[in-house]
């Protein structure tokens, strides 16, 4: 767990910094800054658009009496994409834009669902309901 967090908070920013320095050397400082700003603005616009679309999907599912499982996974993916877009860098921007495109978002969601199912089957993940199941406990 701590190794993954270390990777997330130490290794990824170092890779981002190296990539930004390399891009800055190739195209110059100001064009690099312009690209970072442009991807942030474009990303914010796309996250907003996809977020509104996802919100409508959640509302339709709830109105139909269904749990919005897939739509909620979209919400999580869009939140991650938004967090990646406010982080300046090439690697996080590519990951964010991949999460904004529905077909690639579905691929990521299927991979995560497979890992979660395997973890539950192996007993590495357990679910507990406060008060037990059904709600309020037996009786």
C-alpha positions in Angstrom: 0.0 0.0 0.0 2.7 2.5 1.0 4.8 1.5 -2.0 1.9 2.4 -4.3 1.4 5.7 -2.5 5.1 6.4 -2.8 4.9 5.7 -6.5 1.9 8.0 -6.8 3.4 10.9 -4.9 7.1 10.6 -5.7 7.7 8.7 -8.9 4.9 10.1 -11.0 5.7 13.8 -10.3 9.4 13.1 -11.1 8.5 11.5 -14.4 6.2 14.5 -15.1 9.0 16.9 -14.3 11.4 15.1 -16.6 8.8 15.0 -19.4 8.0 18.7 -19.0 11.8 19.6 -19.1 12.2 17.4 -22.2 9.3 19.0 -24.0 10.5 22.4 -23.0 13.9 21.7 -24.5 12.3 20.5 -27.7 9.7 23.2 -28.3 10.7 26.0 -25.8 9.5 27.2 -22.5 6.6 29.4 -23.6 5.0 26.9 -26.0 5.3 24.2 -23.2 3.5 26.5 -20.8 0.9 27.3 -23.4 0.3 23.6 -24.0 -0.1 22.9 -20.3 -2.5 25.8 -19.9 -4.5 24.7 -23.1 -4.8 21.1 -21.9 -6.0 22.3 -18.6 -8.7 24.5 -20.1 -9.7 22.0 -22.7 -9.8 19.3 -20.0 -11.9 21.4 -17.7 -14.4 21.9 -20.5 -14.5 18.2 -21.4 -14.9 17.2 -17.7 -17.8 19.6 -17.3 -19.5 18.3 -20.4 -19.0 14.7 -19.6 -20.0 15.4 -16.0 -23.3 16.9 -17.0 -24.0 14.0 -19.3 -23.2 11.6 -16.5 -25.4 13.4 -14.1 -28.3 13.1 -16.5 -27.6 9.4 -16.8 -27.6 9.0 -13.0 -30.9 10.8 -12.8 -32.4 8.6 -15.5 -31.3 5.5 -13.8 -32.7 6.6 -10.5 -36.0 7.8 -12.1 -36.3 4.3 -13.6 -35.8 2.7 -10.2 -32.4 1.3 -11.0 -29.1 1.7 -9.2 -26.8 3.8 -11.4 -23.7 1.5 -11.1 -22.1 2.3 -14.4 -22.9 6.0 -14.1 -21.4 6.1 -10.7 -18.2 4.5 -12.1 -18.2 7.2 -14.7 -18.4 9.8 -11.9 -15.4 8.3 -10.2 -13.5 8.2 -13.5 -14.4 11.9 -14.2 -13.2 12.9 -10.8 -9.9 11.2 -11.3 -9.6 12.8 -14.8 -10.3 16.2 -13.3 -7.6 15.7 -10.6 -5.2 14.6 -13.3 -5.9 17.6 -15.4 -5.2 20.1 -12.6 -1.8 18.4 -12.2 0.5 20.0 -14.8 2.2 17.3 -16.8 2.2 15.2 -19.9 1.6 11.8 -18.4 -1.3 12.8 -16.2 -2.9 14.8 -19.2 -2.8 11.7 -21.4 -4.3 9.5 -18.6 -7.0 12.2 -18.0 -8.0 12.5 -21.6 -8.1 8.7 -21.9 -10.6 8.7 -19.0 -12.7 11.4 -20.7 -13.2 9.3 -23.8 -16.0 6.8 -23.2 -14.5 3.8 -25.0 -11.2 4.0 -23.1 -13.0 4.8 -19.9 -15.0 1.5 -20.4 -11.8 -0.4 -20.8 -10.4 1.0 -17.6 -13.6 0.3 -15.8 -13.8 -3.3 -17.0 -10.2 -3.9 -15.9 -10.9 -2.4 -12.4 -14.1 -4.5 -12.1 -12.2 -7.7 -12.9 -9.6 -6.9 -10.3 -12.3 -6.1 -7.7 -14.1 -9.3 -8.5 -10.9 -11.3 -8.2 -10.0 -9.6 -4.9 -13.5 -10.4 -3.5 -13.3 -14.0 -4.6 -9.9 -14.4 -3.0 -11.1 -12.8 0.2 -8.8 -9.8 0.0 -11.8 -7.5 0.0 -14.8 -7.9 2.3 -18.0 -5.9 2.5 -19.7 -5.2 5.8 -23.1 -3.4 6.2 -23.5 -1.3 9.3 -26.4 -2.9 11.3 -26.1 -6.0 9.2 -28.2 -7.2 6.3 -31.0 -6.6 5.8 -30.9 -3.0 7.1 -31.7 -2.9 10.7 -30.5 -6.4 11.3 -32.4 -9.7 11.6 -35.9 -9.7 13.0 
